[in-house]
C-alpha cells in the first residue's frame, strides 16, 4: 500500500513520502476472467479481454498502470469500452482515460475523456463528456489538485462550463484562485472557499468549513436562479420561477442547526402563474425530522399554505401536515389527466391533513370547487360543474358529492 501511495505522491514536490525499504518493485500483467471475479466479487462482471498491467518501483518513484476492458458491470452500472493509462513519469501526460458509455439508473454518460498534466507541484485535469437521459447535456471541467506545505490536499476548479437544459453555466467564471476545497489527509477537516456558478443573472454560491464532527458550517446561496433550469424533468409538469434564498447547515459543539429560507418569485406550473412561493424549513438536533412552513401568495390572496414535518428516521419516511387552500387554481394540473381527463379547471378552497408514508400518504379533508370543469376526450364531452362542488378526501379517495353538471 505504501509503495503505491509513494508512487502516486511523487507527482507532487510537497508530498511527504512513507518510509519503505529500498529495492521494492512490482511488475504485473493480468488477463481477467469472469469466473475468477465472480468468486470474490459476485456483483462485478468484466468483459472478455479485460487486461490490467503495470509497474511500481520505489527507488524510481515509478508508477505505470494500463486498464482496458470492453465491458464492466458493477452494482447496476454498465460501462462500455474503458481505456485508462497512468504513467507518473511521462512528460506529456500522467493519465489518459476514455469511456464510450456509462449507463445507470441515476444518470447516463457518453463520450467521456480525461487527460492530466503536472506543472510544478500541481496536477491539472481536463475532462469532458455528455450526459442525461437523452445525452443532451454537456460538461467541460478543468480542475487541479495539489498538496500544500501542511500536507493538506487542495482540490480546485478552474473556469469550467456546464450545458444543462439548454442553459450554460460557468463555474469560477473569473478563473480566480478561490473555488477550491482544502482538506486534510484523514478527510476530517474541509474548507470550502467560495465555489460559484453563474449563468447570466443567475448565481449559485457555496462556502463552508467542516472541522471534525462537532463544528460544521455550510452556506448555499441562490440568486435569480430559474427553477426549471436546475431541477429534473417531471412527467407532464413544468415548474418554474425565480429561486432566491439560502440553505444553511451549522453544527456547533455537537448541536446541529440546519435551516432553509427560500422564495420562488413568479412561481408557475405548466405556464400558469400562481404568485410567490416561500419555503422555510428547519430540523431537530437529530437532523432526521424536518419542519416546514410553505406559503403561496398572489397579491393579497394566500391561495395555499402548509405546515408540518417529515420524519426520515423510519425506513420509509413519514409526513404529518396540514394544508389550506383558498381559491387555489387547479388548471395547471390538467396535463396529469393525460388523454383521459383534459381541460381540468376551477378553483379549490378547503382544509386537508396529510399523514403517513410520504410516497403514498393519507389525505383527509374537504375541498369546495368553484368554476370547475373537466373534458373527457374519449366521450367527446366537456362538463362544467354548476355552483359549488364538494369533494371529500379520505383513505386516498376523492369522493365527489352529488353535483350538477352541464
C-alpha positions in Angstrom: 0.0 0.0 0.0 2.8 2.5 0.9 4.6 1.5 -2.3 1.7 2.6 -4.5 1.0 5.7 -2.3 4.5 6.9 -2.7 4.4 6.3 -6.5 1.3 8.4 -6.9 2.5 11.0 -4.4 5.7 11.6 -6.4 3.6 13.8 -8.7 3.8 16.5 -6.0 7.0 18.1 -4.8 5.4 18.8 -1.4 4.4 15.2 -0.8 5.8 13.6 2.3 6.8 10.0 1.4 6.0 7.0 3.6 9.1 5.1 4.7 9.6 1.9 2.6 12.6 -0.4 2.2 14.8 0.2 -0.9 14.7 -2.2 -3.8 10.9 -2.7 -3.7 9.2 -3.1 -7.1 6.2 -4.9 -8.6 5.5 -5.8 -12.2 2.1 -7.2 -13.1 0.1 -8.3 -16.1 -3.4 -9.8 -15.6 -5.9 -11.2 -18.0 -9.1 -11.1 -16.0 -11.7 -13.8 -16.4 -15.3 -13.5 -15.1 -15.2 -16.8 -13.3 -12.4 -15.7 -11.1 -14.0 -12.3 -10.4 -17.3 -13.9 -9.6 -15.8 -15.9 -6.8 -14.6 -12.8 -4.9 -16.9 -10.1 -6.2 -20.2 -11.6 -7.4 -21.7 -8.2 -8.2 -18.9 -7.3 -10.7 -18.7 -8.6 -14.3 -15.9 -7.9 -16.7 -15.9 -8.3 -20.5 -13.6 -10.8 -22.2 -10.1 -9.5 -23.0 -10.0 -7.3 -19.9 -6.3 -6.5 -19.2 -4.7 -4.9 -16.2 -0.9 -4.4 -16.3 1.7 -2.1 -14.9 4.8 -1.4 -12.9 5.6 0.0 -9.4 9.2 0.8 -8.5 10.0 2.5 -5.1 13.6 3.5 -6.0 12.5 5.3 -9.2 9.2 6.6 -7.8 7.6 5.0 -10.8 4.0 4.0 -11.3 2.7 2.7 -14.6 -0.8 1.3 -15.0 -2.9 0.2 -18.0 -6.5 -0.9 -17.8 -8.5 -1.9 -20.8 -11.9 -3.6 -20.9 -14.7 -3.7 -23.5 -17.4 -4.0 -20.8 -17.7 -3.6 -17.0 -20.8 -4.2 -15.0 -20.9 -3.4 -11.3 -23.8 -2.5 -8.9 -26.3 -1.8 -11.7 -23.8 0.5 -13.5 -22.8 -0.5 -17.1 -19.5 0.8 -18.6 -18.5 0.2 -22.2 -15.0 0.4 -23.6 -12.9 1.8 -20.8 -9.2 2.6 -21.6 -7.1 4.1 -18.8 -3.3 4.8 -19.0 -1.3 6.1 -16.0 2.4 7.0 -16.1 3.7 9.3 -13.5 7.0 9.8 -15.4 5.5 10.7 -18.8 6.4 14.3 -19.7 3.2 14.7 -21.8 0.6 13.3 -19.6 0.1 11.3 -16.4 -3.3 9.9 -17.0 -5.4 9.3 -20.1 -8.9 8.0 -19.7 -11.6 7.4 -22.3 -15.0 5.7 -21.8 -17.6 5.2 -24.5 -20.7 4.9 -22.4 -21.8 4.7 -18.7 -25.4 3.7 -18.0 -27.0 3.7 -14.6 -30.5 4.2 -13.1 -29.4 7.7 -11.9 -27.6 9.2 -14.9 -26.1 8.3 -18.2 -22.8 9.5 -19.6 -21.1 9.1 -23.0 -18.0 10.1 -24.9 -16.1 10.7 -21.7 -12.4 11.8 -22.0 -9.9 12.9 -19.4 -6.3 14.0 -19.6 -4.0 15.4 -16.9 -0.6 17.1 -16.8 1.7 18.1 -14.0 3.1 21.6 -13.7 5.5 22.1 -10.8 3.7 20.7 -7.8 0.1 20.8 -9.2 -1.8 18.2 -11.1 -4.1 19.8 -13.7 -7.0 17.8 -15.1 -9.2 18.4 -18.2 -12.3 16.3 -18.8 -15.4 16.5 -21.0 -18.4 14.3 -21.6 -22.1 14.4 -22.4 -24.9 13.1 -20.2 -28.5 12.9 -19.3 -31.3 10.6 -20.3 -31.1 11.7 -23.9 -27.4 12.7 -23.7 -28.3 16.3 -24.4 -26.3 17.8 -21.5 -22.6 18.6 -21.9 -19.8 19.2 -19.4 -16.3 20.6 -19.7 -14.4 20.6 -16.4 -11.0 22.0 -15.7 -9.7 21.4 -12.2 -6.5 20.8 -10.2 -5.1 19.1 -7.2 -2.0 19.9 -5.2 -0.6 19.4 -1.7 0.4 22.4 0.4 3.2 22.8 2.9 0.9 21.4 5.7 0.5 18.2 3.7 -3.2 19.2 3.1 -4.9 18.5 -0.2 -6.2 21.3 -2.3 -8.9 20.5 -4.9 -9.8 23.5 -7.0 -11.9 24.3 -10.1 -10.6 26.5 -12.9 -13.1 28.1 -15.3 -15.5 25.3 -16.5 -18.7 25.1 -18.3 -21.9 23.0 -18.0 -24.8 23.0 -20.5 -28.0 21.8 -18.8 -31.5 22.2 -20.3 -30.1 24.4 -23.0 -28.7 26.7 -20.3 -25.0 27.5 -20.0 -23.5 27.6 -16.5 -19.9 28.9 -15.9 -18.1 27.6 -12.8 -15.5 30.0 -11.5 -16.2 32.4 -14.4 -13.5 34.8 -13.3 -10.9 32.0 -13.1 -9.7 33.1 -9.7 -7.8 31.2 -7.0 -10.9 30.6 -4.9 -13.4 28.0 -5.9 -11.5 25.3 -4.1 -11.7 22.8 -1.2 -8.9 22.2 1.2 -8.9 19.0 3.3 -6.5 17.0 5.5 -5.2 13.5 4.9 -7.9 12.0 7.2 -10.8 13.8 5.5 -11.9 15.2 8.8 -11.4 18.9 8.1 -12.7 20.7 5.0 -12.6 24.3 3.9 -14.9 25.3 1.0 -13.6 28.5 -0.5 -16.4 30.3 -2.3 -17.3 28.0 -5.1 -19.6 29.9 -7.5 -21.6 29.2 -10.6 -23.0 31.9 -12.9 -25.4 31.9 -15.8 -26.4 35.4 -16.9 -28.1 37.0 -13.9 -28.3 33.6 -12.1 -25.8 33.0 -9.2 -25.1 30.0 -7.0 -22.5 30.3 -4.2 -21.2 27.7 -1.8 -18.9 28.2 1.1 -18.2 26.4 4.4 -16.0 24.8 6.9 -16.1 21.3 8.4 -13.8 20.7 11.4 -14.4 17.1 12.6 -17.9 16.0 13.7 -18.6 18.8 16.1 -18.1 22.0 14.1 -19.6 22.4 10.6 -20.7 25.4 8.6 -22.1 25.1 5.1 -23.8 28.0 3.4 -25.5 27.8 0.0 -26.9 31.0 -1.6 -29.1 31.2 -4.7 -29.9 34.4 -6.6 -32.3 34.7 -9.5 -32.0 31.0 -10.3 -34.5 29.7 -12.9 -36.2 26.8 -11.1 -36.8 24.9 -14.2 -33.1 25.1 -15.3 -31.8 23.4 -12.1 -34.5 20.7 -11.5 -35.0 17.4 -13.2 -37.9 17.0 -15.6 -41.2 15.8 -14.2 -43.6 14.0 -16.5 -46.5 16.3 -17.6 -45.5 19.0 -15.1 -43.2 22.0 -15.8 -42.4 24.0 -12.6 -40.6 27.3 -13.0 -40.0 30.6 -11.2 -37.1 32.7 -9.9 -35.4 31.0 -6.9 -33.8 33.2 -4.2 -32.6 32.4 -0.7 -30.2 30.3 1.3 -29.7 26.9 2.8 -27.5 26.8 5.9 -26.1 23.9 7.8 -24.5 24.6 11.2 -23.2 22.3 13.8 -21.6 23.8 16.9 -20.3 21.7 19.7 -22.3 18.7 18.5 -25.6 20.8 18.2 -27.0 20.7 14.6 -28.9 23.7 13.3 -29.9 23.3 9.6 -32.2 26.0 8.1 -33.6 26.8 4.7 -35.3 30.1 3.7 -36.3 30.1 0.0 -38.6 32.1 -2.1 -39.7 31.3 -5.7 -40.9 34.5 -7.3 -43.3 34.3 -10.3 -44.0 30.7 -9.4 -45.8 28.9 -12.2 -46.9 25.4 -13.1 -47.3 24.5 -16.7 -47.1 28.2 -17.5 -50.0 29.1 -15.2 -49.0 31.9 -12.9 -49.6 31.3 -9.2 -47.7 34.0 -7.3 -44.7 33.9 -4.9 -44.0 30.7 -3.1 -42.0 30.8 0.1 -40.5 27.7 1.8 -38.9 27.7 5.3 -37.6 24.5 6.9 -35.5 23.5 9.9 -34.6 20.3 11.7 -34.4 18.9 15.2 -31.0 18.0 16.6 -31.1 14.6 15.0 -31.3 16.1 11.5 -33.8 13.3 10.8 -37.0 15.3 11.4 -37.7 18.4 9.3 -40.3 21.0 10.0 -41.6 23.1 7.1 -43.8 26.1 6.5 -44.9 26.9 2.9 -47.0 29.8 1.7 -48.2 30.7 -1.8 -49.2 34.4 -2.1 -50.6 36.2 -5.1 -51.2 39.8 -4.3 -53.4 39.9 -1.2 -54.5 36.3 -1.6 -52.8 33.4 0.2 -54.1 30.7 -2.1 -52.1 27.8 -0.4 -50.3 27.3 2.9 -49.0 24.2 4.6 -47.2 23.4 7.9 -45.9 20.1 9.1 -42.9 17.8 9.4 -41.2 15.0 7.6 -39.6 12.2 9.6 -36.7 10.4 7.9 -35.9 8.1 10.9 -38.2 5.2 9.7 -37.1 3.0 6.8 -39.9 4.7 4.8 -40.1 8.4 5.7 -43.4 9.7 7.0 -45.2 13.1 6.9 -47.7 14.8 9.1 -49.0 18.2 7.8 -52.0 20.4 7.4 -52.8 22.3 4.2 -55.2 25.2 3.5 -56.5 26.1 0.1 -58.2 29.4 -0.8 -59.2 29.9 -4.4 -56.3 27.7 -5.5 -56.3 27.4 -9.2 -56.2 23.8 -10.4 -55.9 24.5 -14.2 -52.1 23.7 -14.2 -52.8 20.1 -13.3 -54.7 19.3 -16.4 -51.8 17.6 -18.2 -51.8 15.0 -15.4 -55.0 13.6 -16.8 -53.2 12.6 -19.9 -55.7 11.7 -22.6 -58.4 10.5 -20.1 -59.1 13.9 -18.4 -58.3 17.2 -20.0 -59.2 20.8 -19.5 -59.2 20.4 -15.7 -60.2 23.8 -14.4 -61.5 25.8 -11.5 -60.6 27.0 -8.0 -60.3 24.9 -4.8 -60.8 26.0 -1.2 -60.7 24.0 2.0 -58.6 22.3 4.5 -56.9 18.9 4.4 -54.5 16.9 6.6 -51.7 14.7 5.2 -50.3 11.8 7.2 -48.5 8.5 6.7 -45.7 7.3 4.4 -44.6 10.2 2.3 -44.6 8.3 -1.0 -48.2 7.3 -0.6 -49.8 9.4 2.2 -53.4 9.5 3.5 -55.2 12.8 2.6 -58.2 13.7 4.7 -60.4 16.7 4.5 -62.9 18.6 2.2 -62.5 20.9 -0.7 -65.0 23.2 -2.4 -64.6 23.7 -6.1 -65.8 26.8 -7.9 -65.9 27.4 -11.6 -64.7 23.8 -12.1 -65.0 21.5 -15.0 -63.4 18.7 -17.0 -63.3 17.3 -20.5 -63.5 13.6 -21.4 -61.9 13.3 -24.9 -62.8 9.7 -25.3 -66.5 10.6 -24.9 -66.1 13.9 -26.7 -67.9 15.8 -23.9 -66.9 18.8 -21.8 -68.6 19.3 -18.4 -69.0 22.4 -16.3 -69.7 21.8 -12.6 -72.7 24.0 -11.6 -72.4 26.1 -8.4 -70.1 24.8 -5.7 -68.9 21.2 -5.8 -67.8 19.5 -2.7 -65.1 16.8 -2.7 -64.4 14.7 0.4 -60.9 13.3 0.7 -60.3 10.1 2.8 -58.4 6.9 2.6 -56.7 8.1 -0.6 -60.1 8.5 -2.2 -61.5 11.7 -3.9 -65.3 11.4 -3.2 -67.3 13.9 -5.3 -70.5 14.7 -3.6 -73.8 14.9 -5.6 -73.5 17.7 -8.1 -75.0 19.2 -11.2 -73.1 19.3 -14.5 -73.8 20.9 -17.8 
